[in-house]
Amino acid sequence: MPVMTLPEGAPATLREAFAHIGTVTAPSVLDMKVMVLTEAAAMALYYKTAEGTEISGIVDLLQANGREEMLHARRVSEAIRIVSGEEFNPPQPENNPYLQDGLAPFAPITREALTGLAQGEFGGEKLYEVWAANTANAEAAALFLLNGKEETDHGNRLLAAAELVPA
């Protein structure tokens, strides 16, 4: 399968996509497509981050977050289908246009880095709550709220992982 083409009007890089998503309060279909791509990319980034340690507890926590990031991408994909009728499936890492410049870990495996990453995940719950509140379709809003709750779970897993880093 070839690399997916970025939707017209989408940010050009993953960094720009994450920055853009953080500013959206009422998601358009394009915003949701960008979210599908960033959530799908996050799965690969968590797995790449997990490669930075031999501590199995940390690996397990990071990979659990990665699996749920792809689940989030699938839910946002479903929201796109619900509100527009369009199919926009999350790509695998090798087909994700936001991962074509290489794959770097989210952060080094340090207490500070994992704690900082956790704060970003906690912010994801608020972001999805705002999206849900500003989405007219109740079914799509429910999918956003479910993703948001799990963003907090991701943050808590990262804090647990940080505690496992040797001092």
PASE-353676 format. One record per residue: x, y, z of N, C-alpha, C, O in turn. Coordinates in steps of 0.001 Angstrom, whole numbers, plus 524288, in hexadecimal, padded with zeros to 5 digits. Layout:
BEGIN
XYZXYZXYZXYZ ...
//
This chain:
BEGIN
8034F7FB5F8000080000800008000080378804DB800008073F80518802F7 80241808BA7FCB88058F80D697FC75804B98110380123800FC810718041C 8084B814B4801B0807CB818A7805C7802E381BD5804B0801F181D7E80047 7FFCD81CA6808BD7FB1381FBF808497FC9182563806F68007F82766808DF 7F978827D9803C27FA4182D5C802827F7C9830AE806C67F37882F9280893 7FA8F834C18085D7F84C8385180C397F35883ACA809FD7F33683C3280564 7EF4D83B5380D2F7EAA383E0C80B527EBFE843B2809E17EF5F8461780C53 7E965845C3805FA7EA5784B2B804637E93C84ED1808FA7E51E84E8B80B73 7ED028523C80A0B7EC70855F880E4F7EE99854178137C7EE96857048174D 7F07884F39813B07F29C84D198188B7F80D84F568198A7FADD850A1815DC 7F98784FCA81E7E7FEEA8516081FAA802C384DA981D0D801AA8490881C57 8075684FCB81BA080B1984CD08189080E45848EB81BBD81001844F98199A 80F15849E7820C78125984682823F680F68844C4828D280B728471082A4A 81166840B282B4480EF583EC68300B80F26842EE8345180B4D843B18371A 813898459A834DC813F4849BB838D080FC484DEC837E080D2784FA583B87 80F2E84F86832F980B3185369831B2805B285147832AE80237854248345A 804F584C3F831A27FFD3849D88327F7FE75849C88384A7FA1284B18839C3 802388484183B9D80134848568413E7FFF584DE48430D7FC5D84EAB84626 802E4851BE84125801EC85731842A07FC83858EC840CD7F9AF85B86843B1 7FB168577E83C0C7F5FA858F7839F27F1938569883D377EDF08595283EC9 7F1F08519A83E327EDD684EE2841207ECEB85182846687E87C851E984838 7F12385347848D47F0B1855D084DEF7EDAF85AEA84DDA7EC2C85CE0851F9 7ECC485D22849327E9F386213848C97E43F8615A847367E13C8651984754 7E2BE85CAE845C47DD7985BBE843B17D99085B33848277DA618583884BD6 7D54985E29847BA7D12785DB084BAC7CC2985B56849687C939858BE84C32 7CB3185C39844607C6A4859FB841BD7C8B98573D83CDA7C9A3859C6838DE 7C9798522083D1F7CC3084F68838E37C91184F14833D27C47484DB9833C0 7CBC58506082FA47C9AE84F7382A697CB30849DE828DF7CE0F8474082BB4 7C9478481C824797CAD9842F08228F7D0BC842E68219A7D35283F02822BE 7D2E18471E81F8B7D8888475881EBF7DB69846D4823F47DF3E843F282451 7D99D84994827F67DC1A8492782D1B7DBE98438982F187DFB28419A83157 7D785840F482E427D71383B8682FFE7DACC8380582CEC7DD0C8346582F24 7DB7B83906827E97DF2C835F1824CF7E4B8836B0826DD7E7B0832ED82747 7E61C83B7F828247EB4383C8882A617EBD38399982F8A7EFFB83777830AD 7E7B18397C832A67E7DA836A58379C7E887830CD836A87EB7882E428397B 7E5E882EA5832CC7E69A82914831867EC59828028306B7EE948244383272 7EEB682B4B82D377F43082A7C82BC97F7DA82B2F8306E7FBA382843830F2 7F6D082EFD833D37FA4882FD0838557F99982B8383C5A7FD71829B983E9D 7F4D9829D583D4A7F4008258B841027F6858208983EF27F8E681D9D841EF 7F60381F89839E87F87881ADE837A67FE6A81B44837FD8010F817638390A 8008281FF18371980628820B683795807E381FEB83D3A80C1681DCA83E34 804B28219B840E78060F8211B8466E806CF81B658480080A0D81A3484B58 803D0817DC845978049D81253846BA80A46810D8845A080CE380E84848EC 80C21812318410281179810D283F808157381395842F28197E8115684444 814558187084468817F181B62847B881862818F084D2581CA4818C484F60 8141B8171684F3D8145B8146F854578178B80F66853F081AAC80E3585763 816BE80C7E84FC5819C7807A984F2581F92808E584E76822E68062785096 820C980CFE84B848263C80E9284AD68288D8105C8500982D0D80F2485136 82592813328531D82760814ED85843828808103A85BBC82C558103785EA3 8253480C4285B73825E98078D85EA482B0A804CB85D5C82D308020E860AE 82D058057A858A1832038031385731836988057185A3183AE88035185A18 835B0809D285CD9839DE80C7985FA783AF880A668650D83E0680CB4867F8 8387F80607866708395F803D986BA7838F87FDEE86B85836757FBA48681F 83B837FB8F86F4F83B1B7F5E387009837667F49A8748C836777F003875A5 8354B7F88A87727831EE7F7B987BB382C847F623879C6829A27F9548779F 82B2E7F12E87A93826667EF168783B821867F1FA87A0781DE07F29F876F6 8215D7F3B887EDF81CCD7F699880BE81BF47FB9987DB4817847FCFF87C7D 8202C7FE4B87C7981FBE803168795F81E1B801C8873CC81AB88045F87192 8207E7FDCD8719581F187FC2A86C48819467FAF586C03816957FCB986871 817567F7F586FC4811C77F67B86FC680E3C7FB428700780A567FB8986D3B 80F957FF0E8736780C5D803BA873FD80C5E806FF86F0180848808EA86D58 810EF807A086CA38114A80AB2867D480E6C808048635680BBB80A968604B 80EFE802F0862EC80C508002D85EB8806628002D85F82803768004C85BB1 804938000B8645F7FEF580071865607FCF1805B4863717F8CB805FB86105 7FFDC809DF864817FE5280EF5862737FE3880EE385C817FA9C810F985A1C 8022680C8385A208025680C3D854727FD9E8097E852217FB5580B5484E51 7FC30805238546B7F79D80243852787F2BC805AB852CD7EF91805BE84F2E 7F2208087B857207ED8080BC7857B77EDAA8107A854097E98D812628526E 7F2468125E852AF7F289816B384EF37F02C81505849BB7ED5E8180F84746 7F14581041848067EEE780E64843257E90580DB8843D27E60D80EC08402F 7E75180C04848617E1BC80BAB849747DF3F811198490A7DAFB811AF846E5 7E1F48150F84B1E7DFF781A6F84AB07DF8281C03844F77DBA381E6384362 7E37781AB0841E07E34881BF383C4F7DE888195A839C97DBE081BC183693 7DD7A8148D83B357D8F7811CA838F07D3D58145C83A917D035814C28376F 7D3898161C83F817CEBD818B6841427CDEF81DE283E657C98D81F1C83CD7 7D20D820E583DAF7D17C825D483AD87D01E824B1835297CD1C8279A832CC 7D24082092832F67D0D281EE982DB87CAFA81DB182D717C85781F12829AA 7C90881B1F831757C370819E9831B87C04181EF4832297BC1B81F6582FC5 7C225822BE8352C7BF6C827C3835987BF2282A71830447BB2882CCF82EF4 7C34F82A1482D387C34082C4E827EE7BEFC829B9824B57BC0082C5C82203 7BEB78248E825017BAB4821B18220D7B5408235D823C87B1C5824158208C 7B489823F8828E67AF678256A82B017ADB582AD3829267A93C82B8A82789 7B13E82E9C8295F7AFAB833FC828247AFDF83544822527AD2B838D582090 7B30F8326581F447B399833D5819BD7B24482F6D815F17B1628306181150 7B22082AA7817E47B14F82632814707B64282463811BB7B6308208780EDD 7BA9A8272A8129D7BF8C825F5810127C2A7821F68133A7C2CE8222A81807 7C51581E64810797C89D81AA6812F17CE1681CFF813007D01581E9880EED 7D07E81D368178A7D5D981F1C8180F7D87281BC781C3E7D86481D1A820DD 7DAB58177181A8B7DCDB813A381E2F7E25A8151C81FE87E5608174081CD7 7E3A8813F9824CF7E8F28151C826A77ECF6811B8823DA7EC2B80D078232F 7F14581420822397F5528111E81F8C7F8EE80E53823637F96B80FE1827E9 7FB6580A438218A7FF9D807D38247F8045880B7C824308049E80EC7820B2 8080D80AEE827CF80C7780E98827EE80F3A80F4E822B081090813B282140 8101780B1A81FDC812F280B8A81AEF80FE380E82816BF8122981028812D8 80AD180F378177D80789811F7813B6805CB81753815A5802F781A17812EB 8077A818CB81A5B805CD81DBD81CA9809428222881A9080E028220D81B4C 806EB82601817FB80A2282A35815C880D2582D46819EB8112982F9F818B6 80B4982D4881EBA80E048301F822DD812C182D2E824FE815A282F4682839 81393828728234281814825658252881C158245B820DF81FA68213A821A7 81B96826DB81C7781F11825B1818148248482811818A58281F82689815DB 8252382BC881C3882A4E82E1E81D1B82D5B82B428214B8316682D2782313 82B77826B9822E082E22823BB826E982ADF8237C82BD5827038264982C76 82C848201C82F3A8298E81F17833F782D2C81FC58389D830CB81CB483964 82C2F823B983BA282F46824B68405682BD3823C0845178270F8244B844C3 82E26822578497482AFE8219B84E2A82860826B884FC582A2D82AF584E64 8241782640852B88218482AD4854F48255582DC78586E825B3832928583C 8282A82ACB85B9E82B8D82D3485F8D82F7A829208615B82E9A82471860B7 833D182AE98639F8375C82714865FD834C8824A386AC883117826CE86CF9 836BE8202E86C578348681D88870E48371D81FC4875CC83ABA81D7E87803 835238244287761836BE8269F87C57831C6827EA87F5A82D908285F87D12 8324B828808847182DAF829F68878B82B6782F178859C826A982F9B88500 82ED6832E8884A682D0C838128830F82A33837E887DD18260E83A4387D32 82C6F8352387A1D82A0E834E7874ED824C8832228751082107833EC872A7 8247F82DD2877D981F8982AF08782881B6882E1587B11816CE82DEF879AC 81D04830E787F108195983430881F7817558389B87E85812B4839E687EA8 81AD083AEB87B6E8192983F00877CD8157683CF8873AB811A183F8D87254 8169583864871A681326835FA86DCF80DCD834DA8703A809C98356186DA4 80DC98335287524808D283259877E58057083739877F8800B2836E78773C 807D783BBD878D9804D58409887905802288419C873CC7FDBB8437C873A3 804D68405F86F9180270840E886A6F7FDBF83D56869CA7F9CC83EDB86781 7FE2F8389D86BCB7F9CC834F086B727F52E836D886EBB7F0AF8366086D19 7F647838FA8734F7F20983B11876867EF3883F79873A17EA778400987415 7F22784295870A87EFC5846AF86D7C7EC508447B869327E8AA8471286771 7ED7383FB38677F7EA4883D35863797E4B283C4C8653B7E11883C868620E 7E3EF83B4586A457DE9583A8A86C247DB7783F9386B6F7D70C83F7786989 7DDBC843E586CF07DB0D848F286C607D9F384A0C8669C7D5B084BD186542 7DDBE849068633D7DD01849F785DAB7D853846E385B9B7D4F68490C858EE 7D821841EA85CD87D3C283EBD85AF97CE938406585D6E7CA828400785AE3 7CEA284235862517C9CF8442C864B97C7C9848F0861CC7C31684972860E8 7CB5684C6E8604C7C9CC8510F85D4E7C7A684F6C857FB7C3AC8517885635 7CA4D84BBC855787C855849D98506E7C2D18479C8510F7BF5B848BD84DEA 7C20584479855137BCDF8421C855EF7B8BB8464E856CE7B46B845FD854B2 7BA1484A3A859ED7B65984E6485B1B7B4ED85191856407B0AF853D1855FC 7B86B851C1852767B798854E884DC47B66B851A1848F37B71F8536584488 7B49F84CD7849D77B32A849478459F7AD5484847845F67AB6784672849F8 7AA818497A841C97A4CF848FF841D57A2F3843588420D79EBA8424884417 7A60483FBB83FFE7A46983A4983FC37A5AA83796844F47AA36837488467C 7A1B3835A98479E7A2678335484CCD7A5C982E6884C9A7A8D082D7185036 7A55482B56848827A86B82689848177AE3C827D1847707B19182554849DB 7AF6A82BA8844347B4D682D56843877B6E682FAC8489B7BB5782EA284A1F 7B3B8832CD84B397B5508352D8502F7B695830F68543B7BA538318285733 7B38382CCD8545C7B47F82889858137B9BE825E9856EF7BC878246785A8D 7BB168255C851FA7C02D82315850907C4A08269D852727C894824B585469 7C3FB82BB7851D97C7FC82F60853A67C8A382F0D859977CD0582F1A85B92 7C44882EB785C637C49882E658621D7C7528296D863E07CA4C8297F867A7 7C65782528861337C8F682043862897CED2820C58619D7D1EC81F0A864DB 7D05B8231585D4D7D5ED823FD85C517D842827628609B7DC8B8264C86280 7D58082B6F862217D77D82EF9866237D88382C4A86B4C7DC8382D3E86DCB 7D4F0828F386CEA7D5BA82618871D17DAB0822D3871837DDAF8228A87543 7DB848206286D097E02981D1B86C717E52F8205286C1B7E95F81E5986D68 7E4D78253686A657E97C8289186A797EB6A8292C870197F01F8293187112 7E7C6829A9873C77E94F829F3879497EBC9824CE87AFE7EF90824D187DF7 7E9B682074879297EC2281B6187A547F1BD81B4C878477F53B8193887ADA 7F29B81D89873B07F7DF81DB58716E7FB7C820DE874F47FFE881F4A875FC 7F99282551876C77FCBC8287E87A497FE1F8259387F3E8028F825CF88114 7FA50822D5881657FB5881FDE886317FF3981B74885378027A81A5088892 7FEEA818F5880A6802BB814E287F5E808358173987EEC80C03814E1880B2 8089681BC587C9680DB981E5587C1280FF681FC08816B814AA81F3F88246 80CAC82180884FB80E8E822A388A478106181DA488CE98145081DA288FAD 80D858196088C1080F318145388E43814588129D88BD5817B98109188E92 8150081367886C6819DA8120A8842581E638154A88658822B08134988722 81D6081A458874E8216E81DBD8896F8235A81BBE88EAE827FB81C3288FE6 81FE38198F891C18215D8177C896E2824DB812B18966B827B88116789A0F 824A08100F891F6827CD80B5F8912A82D4D80C8788F27830A38091188EFA 82E368117C88DA183367812FE88BBE83721813238906383604815B58944B 83B808106C8900383F368107E89464841278161589573842098192D891E0 841C38173189A6D8437381C8689BF38492081D7189A8184B36821AA89B79 
//
